[in-house]
Amino acid sequence: MRFDVVTIFPEFFDTLDISLLGRARRGGTVSWSIHDLRGHTHDRHRTVDDTPYGGGAGMVMRPEPWGEALDGILEGADDPLVIFPSPAGDVFTQSMARELSAESHLVFGCGRYEGIDQRVVDHTAARARTRLVSIGDYVLNGGEVAVVAMLEAIVRLVPGVVGNPESLVEESHEDGLLEYPSYTKPQEWRGMTVPDVLLSGNHRAIAEWRHQASVERTRRVRPDLLPPE
Ligand code: 6GU
């Protein structure tokens, strides 16, 4: 998988090189480039935004630097998917992460939250598959943190990135339930013990306990994830 990110804060993405994504990059499964939007401005102040037509608070990103940055990335690209992180987008979920992990080229355009001139989105959509994606119902100042979160969720699903693919199967959200609680050594800690069944060696009983614990936790914390009774 290849991805490109356009941003006015390239430093946000320095952290990608640590842990899983860094290992995937060094192993050659994933490659990326971070593009500084200001590199595509041509005025002395490197202006990327301006006041909104029609008035109102905040600033809107001007289309020209975006056009130039995206031209450079999309030219010659083979069926890329362009994602504009936006609180007005489709909500990012584990199933969307799965879908996106099958893409060969993702392009992320990080705008500030008041947005990018709509013509950039429309022009991009005329040239490539284009989506607006939100990571939840709250407001961030810009798309950068959202893209780091999405990339971490997506890239770990790319085959060969997580060492033991079985560890991906039993996680929260993969089966529509929250994950069961986990325990490790020591067997007793600060007077608290580990549930007996987990020490029993009875794999069927353990699987049944874990499933029950998942269902109970989901009912308590996220009843919206369960099918209506
Ligand atoms: Cl993707 N961007 C911004 N700016 N705010 C958000 C978001 C994205 N998702 C939730 N809030």
py3Dmol code that shows the C-alpha trace and the ligand (Angstrom):
import py3Dmol

protein = """\
ATOM      1  CA  MET A   1       0.000   0.000   0.000  1.00  0.00           C
ATOM      2  CA  ARG A   2       1.082   3.515  -0.793  1.00  0.00           C
ATOM      3  CA  PHE A   3      -0.270   6.701   0.727  1.00  0.00           C
ATOM      4  CA  ASP A   4       0.243  10.426   0.340  1.00  0.00           C
ATOM      5  CA  VAL A   5      -0.779  13.090   2.846  1.00  0.00           C
ATOM      6  CA  VAL A   6      -1.155  16.794   2.059  1.00  0.00           C
ATOM      7  CA  THR A   7      -0.990  19.009   5.168  1.00  0.00           C
ATOM      8  CA  ILE A   8       0.188  22.350   6.521  1.00  0.00           C
ATOM      9  CA  PHE A   9       1.628  20.434   9.515  1.00  0.00           C
ATOM     10  CA  PRO A  10       3.992  17.767   8.135  1.00  0.00           C
ATOM     11  CA  GLU A  11       5.533  17.311  11.639  1.00  0.00           C
ATOM     12  CA  PHE A  12       2.293  15.679  12.786  1.00  0.00           C
ATOM     13  CA  PHE A  13       3.303  12.665  10.721  1.00  0.00           C
ATOM     14  CA  ASP A  14       6.813  12.234  12.155  1.00  0.00           C
ATOM     15  CA  THR A  15       5.269   9.733  14.596  1.00  0.00           C
ATOM     16  CA  LEU A  16       4.304   7.400  11.742  1.00  0.00           C
ATOM     17  CA  ASP A  17       7.853   6.123  11.641  1.00  0.00           C
ATOM     18  CA  ILE A  18       7.594   4.620  15.113  1.00  0.00           C
ATOM     19  CA  SER A  19       6.013   1.256  15.936  1.00  0.00           C
ATOM     20  CA  LEU A  20       3.863  -0.648  13.514  1.00  0.00           C
ATOM     21  CA  LEU A  21       3.805   1.777  10.591  1.00  0.00           C
ATOM     22  CA  GLY A  22       7.539   2.357  10.737  1.00  0.00           C
ATOM     23  CA  ARG A  23       8.182  -1.370  10.760  1.00  0.00           C
ATOM     24  CA  ALA A  24       5.805  -1.837   7.809  1.00  0.00           C
ATOM     25  CA  ARG A  25       7.625   0.892   5.908  1.00  0.00           C
ATOM     26  CA  ARG A  26      11.072  -0.574   6.594  1.00  0.00           C
ATOM     27  CA  GLY A  27       9.745  -4.001   5.591  1.00  0.00           C
ATOM     28  CA  GLY A  28       8.529  -2.565   2.282  1.00  0.00           C
ATOM     29  CA  THR A  29       4.798  -3.398   2.717  1.00  0.00           C
ATOM     30  CA  VAL A  30       3.842   0.270   3.013  1.00  0.00           C
ATOM     31  CA  SER A  31       5.323   3.457   1.614  1.00  0.00           C
ATOM     32  CA  TRP A  32       4.302   7.068   2.059  1.00  0.00           C
ATOM     33  CA  SER A  33       5.088  10.693   1.359  1.00  0.00           C
ATOM     34  CA  ILE A  34       4.023  13.711   3.398  1.00  0.00           C
ATOM     35  CA  HIS A  35       3.536  16.871   1.310  1.00  0.00           C
ATOM     36  CA  ASP A  36       3.685  20.376   2.772  1.00  0.00           C
ATOM     37  CA  LEU A  37       0.804  22.354   1.262  1.00  0.00           C
ATOM     38  CA  ARG A  38       2.786  25.572   1.744  1.00  0.00           C
ATOM     39  CA  GLY A  39       5.305  24.232  -0.744  1.00  0.00           C
ATOM     40  CA  HIS A  40       2.603  24.898  -3.344  1.00  0.00           C
ATOM     41  CA  THR A  41       2.086  28.577  -2.503  1.00  0.00           C
ATOM     42  CA  HIS A  42       3.753  31.285  -4.560  1.00  0.00           C
ATOM     43  CA  ASP A  43       3.318  34.425  -2.475  1.00  0.00           C
ATOM     44  CA  ARG A  44       5.719  35.872   0.068  1.00  0.00           C
ATOM     45  CA  HIS A  45       3.483  34.954   3.016  1.00  0.00           C
ATOM     46  CA  ARG A  46       2.823  31.409   1.785  1.00  0.00           C
ATOM     47  CA  THR A  47      -0.915  31.989   2.154  1.00  0.00           C
ATOM     48  CA  VAL A  48      -3.145  28.908   2.276  1.00  0.00           C
ATOM     49  CA  ASP A  49      -6.444  30.362   3.516  1.00  0.00           C
ATOM     50  CA  ASP A  50      -8.744  33.324   3.155  1.00  0.00           C
ATOM     51  CA  THR A  51     -12.063  34.701   4.393  1.00  0.00           C
ATOM     52  CA  PRO A  52     -15.234  32.863   3.354  1.00  0.00           C
ATOM     53  CA  TYR A  53     -17.414  34.229   0.551  1.00  0.00           C
ATOM     54  CA  GLY A  54     -20.794  35.039   2.071  1.00  0.00           C
ATOM     55  CA  GLY A  55     -19.183  36.008   5.357  1.00  0.00           C
ATOM     56  CA  GLY A  56     -18.968  34.209   8.660  1.00  0.00           C
ATOM     57  CA  ALA A  57     -16.329  33.204  11.160  1.00  0.00           C
ATOM     58  CA  GLY A  58     -13.103  31.394  10.416  1.00  0.00           C
ATOM     59  CA  MET A  59     -11.044  30.907   7.306  1.00  0.00           C
ATOM     60  CA  VAL A  60     -11.371  28.640   4.300  1.00  0.00           C
ATOM     61  CA  MET A  61      -8.464  27.066   2.467  1.00  0.00           C
ATOM     62  CA  ARG A  62      -7.861  28.594  -0.966  1.00  0.00           C
ATOM     63  CA  PRO A  63      -8.046  26.213  -3.906  1.00  0.00           C
ATOM     64  CA  GLU A  64      -4.813  27.037  -5.789  1.00  0.00           C
ATOM     65  CA  PRO A  65      -2.225  25.327  -3.515  1.00  0.00           C
ATOM     66  CA  TRP A  66      -4.525  22.315  -3.190  1.00  0.00           C
ATOM     67  CA  GLY A  67      -4.925  22.066  -6.962  1.00  0.00           C
ATOM     68  CA  GLU A  68      -1.187  22.118  -7.497  1.00  0.00           C
ATOM     69  CA  ALA A  69      -0.436  19.644  -4.675  1.00  0.00           C
ATOM     70  CA  LEU A  70      -3.095  17.165  -5.808  1.00  0.00           C
ATOM     71  CA  ASP A  71      -2.110  17.477  -9.506  1.00  0.00           C
ATOM     72  CA  GLY A  72       1.388  16.333  -8.589  1.00  0.00           C
ATOM     73  CA  ILE A  73       0.125  13.338  -6.614  1.00  0.00           C
ATOM     74  CA  LEU A  74      -2.714  12.231  -8.894  1.00  0.00           C
ATOM     75  CA  GLU A  75      -0.843  12.590 -12.171  1.00  0.00           C
ATOM     76  CA  GLY A  76       0.031   9.081 -13.273  1.00  0.00           C
ATOM     77  CA  ALA A  77      -1.489   7.479 -10.150  1.00  0.00           C
ATOM     78  CA  ASP A  78      -3.238   4.145 -10.699  1.00  0.00           C
ATOM     79  CA  ASP A  79      -6.811   4.324  -9.356  1.00  0.00           C
ATOM     80  CA  PRO A  80      -6.080   6.168  -6.099  1.00  0.00           C
ATOM     81  CA  LEU A  81      -8.752   6.825  -3.458  1.00  0.00           C
ATOM     82  CA  VAL A  82      -8.721  10.401  -2.166  1.00  0.00           C
ATOM     83  CA  ILE A  83      -9.959  11.003   1.383  1.00  0.00           C
ATOM     84  CA  PHE A  84     -10.711  14.423   2.823  1.00  0.00           C
ATOM     85  CA  PRO A  85     -11.010  14.112   6.614  1.00  0.00           C
ATOM     86  CA  SER A  86     -14.050  16.156   7.587  1.00  0.00           C
ATOM     87  CA  PRO A  87     -16.574  16.221  10.432  1.00  0.00           C
ATOM     88  CA  ALA A  88     -19.142  16.300   7.594  1.00  0.00           C
ATOM     89  CA  GLY A  89     -18.002  12.936   6.194  1.00  0.00           C
ATOM     90  CA  ASP A  90     -19.088   9.291   6.503  1.00  0.00           C
ATOM     91  CA  VAL A  91     -18.127   7.925   9.917  1.00  0.00           C
ATOM     92  CA  PHE A  92     -14.943   5.837   9.974  1.00  0.00           C
ATOM     93  CA  THR A  93     -15.531   2.339  11.398  1.00  0.00           C
ATOM     94  CA  GLN A  94     -13.658  -0.951  11.606  1.00  0.00           C
ATOM     95  CA  SER A  95     -15.463  -2.146   8.488  1.00  0.00           C
ATOM     96  CA  MET A  96     -14.364   0.995   6.621  1.00  0.00           C
ATOM     97  CA  ALA A  97     -10.797   0.367   7.851  1.00  0.00           C
ATOM     98  CA  ARG A  98     -11.055  -3.174   6.391  1.00  0.00           C
ATOM     99  CA  GLU A  99     -12.301  -1.839   3.065  1.00  0.00           C
ATOM    100  CA  LEU A 100      -9.569   0.793   2.886  1.00  0.00           C
ATOM    101  CA  SER A 101      -6.847  -1.734   3.787  1.00  0.00           C
ATOM    102  CA  ALA A 102      -7.519  -3.372   0.403  1.00  0.00           C
ATOM    103  CA  GLU A 103      -6.729  -0.159  -1.500  1.00  0.00           C
ATOM    104  CA  SER A 104      -3.360   0.189  -3.189  1.00  0.00           C
ATOM    105  CA  HIS A 105      -3.077   3.996  -3.039  1.00  0.00           C
ATOM    106  CA  LEU A 106      -4.711   6.348  -0.528  1.00  0.00           C
ATOM    107  CA  VAL A 107      -4.376  10.133  -0.706  1.00  0.00           C
ATOM    108  CA  PHE A 108      -5.349  12.189   2.350  1.00  0.00           C
ATOM    109  CA  GLY A 109      -6.012  15.937   2.112  1.00  0.00           C
ATOM    110  CA  CYS A 110      -5.909  17.497   5.583  1.00  0.00           C
ATOM    111  CA  GLY A 111      -7.894  20.701   5.763  1.00  0.00           C
ATOM    112  CA  ARG A 112      -8.540  22.911   8.717  1.00  0.00           C
ATOM    113  CA  TYR A 113     -11.969  22.339  10.193  1.00  0.00           C
ATOM    114  CA  GLU A 114     -13.747  25.273   8.541  1.00  0.00           C
ATOM    115  CA  GLY A 115     -12.825  23.441   5.395  1.00  0.00           C
ATOM    116  CA  ILE A 116     -11.255  23.593   1.993  1.00  0.00           C
ATOM    117  CA  ASP A 117     -12.897  25.495  -0.879  1.00  0.00           C
ATOM    118  CA  GLN A 118     -15.575  23.054  -2.118  1.00  0.00           C
ATOM    119  CA  ARG A 119     -14.281  23.315  -5.692  1.00  0.00           C
ATOM    120  CA  VAL A 120     -11.169  21.363  -4.641  1.00  0.00           C
ATOM    121  CA  VAL A 121     -13.334  18.433  -3.531  1.00  0.00           C
ATOM    122  CA  ASP A 122     -15.519  18.644  -6.652  1.00  0.00           C
ATOM    123  CA  HIS A 123     -12.540  18.905  -8.996  1.00  0.00           C
ATOM    124  CA  THR A 124     -10.844  15.961  -7.277  1.00  0.00           C
ATOM    125  CA  ALA A 125     -14.044  13.887  -7.431  1.00  0.00           C
ATOM    126  CA  ALA A 126     -14.147  14.440 -11.183  1.00  0.00           C
ATOM    127  CA  ARG A 127     -10.693  12.859 -11.506  1.00  0.00           C
ATOM    128  CA  ALA A 128     -10.522  10.170  -8.826  1.00  0.00           C
ATOM    129  CA  ARG A 129     -12.655   8.253  -6.336  1.00  0.00           C
ATOM    130  CA  THR A 130     -13.127  10.753  -3.519  1.00  0.00           C
ATOM    131  CA  ARG A 131     -14.648  10.485  -0.033  1.00  0.00           C
ATOM    132  CA  LEU A 132     -15.178  12.721   2.984  1.00  0.00           C
ATOM    133  CA  VAL A 133     -14.533  10.760   6.179  1.00  0.00           C
ATOM    134  CA  SER A 134     -15.119  11.737   9.827  1.00  0.00           C
ATOM    135  CA  ILE A 135     -13.671   9.908  12.832  1.00  0.00           C
ATOM    136  CA  GLY A 136     -16.584  10.754  15.130  1.00  0.00           C
ATOM    137  CA  ASP A 137     -19.037  13.336  16.349  1.00  0.00           C
ATOM    138  CA  TYR A 138     -16.725  15.982  17.753  1.00  0.00           C
ATOM    139  CA  VAL A 139     -14.675  18.771  16.200  1.00  0.00           C
ATOM    140  CA  LEU A 140     -10.917  18.711  15.663  1.00  0.00           C
ATOM    141  CA  ASN A 141      -8.974  21.751  14.482  1.00  0.00           C
ATOM    142  CA  GLY A 142      -7.729  19.961  11.403  1.00  0.00           C
ATOM    143  CA  GLY A 143      -7.656  16.579   9.725  1.00  0.00           C
ATOM    144  CA  GLU A 144      -4.141  15.581  10.820  1.00  0.00           C
ATOM    145  CA  VAL A 145      -4.993  13.699  14.014  1.00  0.00           C
ATOM    146  CA  ALA A 146      -7.885  12.008  12.209  1.00  0.00           C
ATOM    147  CA  VAL A 147      -5.532  10.793   9.468  1.00  0.00           C
ATOM    148  CA  VAL A 148      -3.007   9.416  11.965  1.00  0.00           C
ATOM    149  CA  ALA A 149      -5.851   7.503  13.670  1.00  0.00           C
ATOM    150  CA  MET A 150      -7.239   6.195  10.370  1.00  0.00           C
ATOM    151  CA  LEU A 151      -3.822   5.131   9.111  1.00  0.00           C
ATOM    152  CA  GLU A 152      -3.085   3.195  12.283  1.00  0.00           C
ATOM    153  CA  ALA A 153      -6.408   1.355  11.961  1.00  0.00           C
ATOM    154  CA  ILE A 154      -5.976   0.718   8.207  1.00  0.00           C
ATOM    155  CA  VAL A 155      -2.324  -0.247   7.949  1.00  0.00           C
ATOM    156  CA  ARG A 156      -2.434  -2.887  10.699  1.00  0.00           C
ATOM    157  CA  LEU A 157      -5.010  -4.720   8.525  1.00  0.00           C
ATOM    158  CA  VAL A 158      -2.766  -4.799   5.449  1.00  0.00           C
ATOM    159  CA  PRO A 159      -1.649  -8.432   5.039  1.00  0.00           C
ATOM    160  CA  GLY A 160       1.821  -9.024   6.451  1.00  0.00           C
ATOM    161  CA  VAL A 161       1.864  -5.952   8.695  1.00  0.00           C
ATOM    162  CA  VAL A 162       0.644  -7.568  11.928  1.00  0.00           C
ATOM    163  CA  GLY A 163       2.799 -10.626  12.654  1.00  0.00           C
ATOM    164  CA  ASN A 164       0.043 -12.910  13.914  1.00  0.00           C
ATOM    165  CA  PRO A 165      -3.122 -12.435  11.826  1.00  0.00           C
ATOM    166  CA  GLU A 166      -5.126 -14.347  14.470  1.00  0.00           C
ATOM    167  CA  SER A 167      -4.662 -11.446  16.853  1.00  0.00           C
ATOM    168  CA  LEU A 168      -6.745  -9.361  14.428  1.00  0.00           C
ATOM    169  CA  VAL A 169      -9.734 -11.682  14.557  1.00  0.00           C
ATOM    170  CA  GLU A 170     -10.578 -11.572  18.266  1.00  0.00           C
ATOM    171  CA  GLU A 171     -10.540  -7.809  18.642  1.00  0.00           C
ATOM    172  CA  SER A 172     -13.207  -5.348  19.598  1.00  0.00           C
ATOM    173  CA  HIS A 173     -15.489  -4.488  16.682  1.00  0.00           C
ATOM    174  CA  GLU A 174     -14.324  -7.260  14.340  1.00  0.00           C
ATOM    175  CA  ASP A 175     -17.265  -9.436  15.422  1.00  0.00           C
ATOM    176  CA  GLY A 176     -19.496  -6.466  16.193  1.00  0.00           C
ATOM    177  CA  LEU A 177     -18.826  -6.826  19.945  1.00  0.00           C
ATOM    178  CA  LEU A 178     -16.439  -5.143  22.346  1.00  0.00           C
ATOM    179  CA  GLU A 179     -13.424  -7.190  23.407  1.00  0.00           C
ATOM    180  CA  TYR A 180     -13.521  -9.325  26.580  1.00  0.00           C
ATOM    181  CA  PRO A 181     -11.241  -8.380  29.532  1.00  0.00           C
ATOM    182  CA  SER A 182      -7.697  -9.827  29.490  1.00  0.00           C
ATOM    183  CA  TYR A 183      -5.383 -11.000  32.295  1.00  0.00           C
ATOM    184  CA  THR A 184      -1.719 -11.978  32.555  1.00  0.00           C
ATOM    185  CA  LYS A 185       0.722 -12.867  35.340  1.00  0.00           C
ATOM    186  CA  PRO A 186       0.851 -12.707  38.321  1.00  0.00           C
ATOM    187  CA  GLN A 187      -2.120 -14.896  39.229  1.00  0.00           C
ATOM    188  CA  GLU A 188      -2.788 -12.710  42.275  1.00  0.00           C
ATOM    189  CA  TRP A 189      -2.152  -8.962  42.327  1.00  0.00           C
ATOM    190  CA  ARG A 190      -3.068  -6.601  45.196  1.00  0.00           C
ATOM    191  CA  GLY A 191      -5.487  -9.187  46.518  1.00  0.00           C
ATOM    192  CA  MET A 192      -7.221  -9.564  43.151  1.00  0.00           C
ATOM    193  CA  THR A 193      -7.265 -12.897  41.346  1.00  0.00           C
ATOM    194  CA  VAL A 194      -7.749 -13.997  37.758  1.00  0.00           C
ATOM    195  CA  PRO A 195     -11.117 -15.625  36.878  1.00  0.00           C
ATOM    196  CA  ASP A 196     -10.752 -19.395  37.553  1.00  0.00           C
ATOM    197  CA  VAL A 197     -12.004 -20.445  34.138  1.00  0.00           C
ATOM    198  CA  LEU A 198      -8.985 -18.804  32.452  1.00  0.00           C
ATOM    199  CA  LEU A 199      -6.668 -21.076  34.474  1.00  0.00           C
ATOM    200  CA  SER A 200      -8.720 -24.215  33.783  1.00  0.00           C
ATOM    201  CA  GLY A 201      -7.161 -25.225  30.476  1.00  0.00           C
ATOM    202  CA  ASN A 202     -10.702 -25.930  29.220  1.00  0.00           C
ATOM    203  CA  HIS A 203     -10.644 -24.144  25.873  1.00  0.00           C
ATOM    204  CA  ARG A 204     -14.379 -24.472  25.194  1.00  0.00           C
ATOM    205  CA  ALA A 205     -15.231 -23.075  28.615  1.00  0.00           C
ATOM    206  CA  ILE A 206     -12.752 -20.229  28.100  1.00  0.00           C
ATOM    207  CA  ALA A 207     -14.201 -19.347  24.690  1.00  0.00           C
ATOM    208  CA  GLU A 208     -17.722 -19.406  26.153  1.00  0.00           C
ATOM    209  CA  TRP A 209     -16.682 -17.183  29.116  1.00  0.00           C
ATOM    210  CA  ARG A 210     -15.020 -14.697  26.795  1.00  0.00           C
ATOM    211  CA  HIS A 211     -18.019 -14.544  24.500  1.00  0.00           C
ATOM    212  CA  GLN A 212     -20.341 -13.936  27.465  1.00  0.00           C
ATOM    213  CA  ALA A 213     -18.018 -11.250  28.833  1.00  0.00           C
ATOM    214  CA  SER A 214     -18.006  -9.551  25.394  1.00  0.00           C
ATOM    215  CA  VAL A 215     -21.783  -9.612  25.147  1.00  0.00           C
ATOM    216  CA  GLU A 216     -22.233  -8.267  28.704  1.00  0.00           C
ATOM    217  CA  ARG A 217     -19.691  -5.513  28.203  1.00  0.00           C
ATOM    218  CA  THR A 218     -21.262  -4.509  24.884  1.00  0.00           C
ATOM    219  CA  ARG A 219     -24.772  -4.471  26.433  1.00  0.00           C
ATOM    220  CA  ARG A 220     -23.520  -2.253  29.262  1.00  0.00           C
ATOM    221  CA  VAL A 221     -21.281   0.168  27.334  1.00  0.00           C
ATOM    222  CA  ARG A 222     -22.469   0.115  23.720  1.00  0.00           C
ATOM    223  CA  PRO A 223     -25.998  -1.299  23.475  1.00  0.00           C
ATOM    224  CA  ASP A 224     -26.268   0.425  20.087  1.00  0.00           C
ATOM    225  CA  LEU A 225     -23.901  -2.222  18.652  1.00  0.00           C
ATOM    226  CA  LEU A 226     -26.240  -5.116  19.506  1.00  0.00           C
ATOM    227  CA  PRO A 227     -29.051  -6.220  17.208  1.00  0.00           C
ATOM    228  CA  PRO A 228     -32.467  -5.003  18.423  1.00  0.00           C
ATOM    229  CA  GLU A 229     -34.102  -7.648  20.669  1.00  0.00           C
TER     230      GLU A 229
END
"""
ligand_1 = """\
11
6GU
Cl -11.918 13.804 10.019
N -11.731 16.303 10.839
C -12.011 17.277 11.702
N -11.505 18.488 11.494
N -12.786 17.123 12.767
C -13.276 15.918 12.944
C -13.017 14.846 12.104
C -12.233 15.071 11.043
N -13.651 13.761 12.561
C -14.285 14.167 13.664
N -14.055 15.453 13.902
"""
view = py3Dmol.view(width=600, height=400)
view.addModel(protein, "pdb")
view.setStyle({"model": 0}, {"cartoon": {"style": "trace"}})
view.addModel(ligand_1, "xyz")
view.setStyle({"model": 1}, {"stick": {}})
view.zoomTo()
view.show()
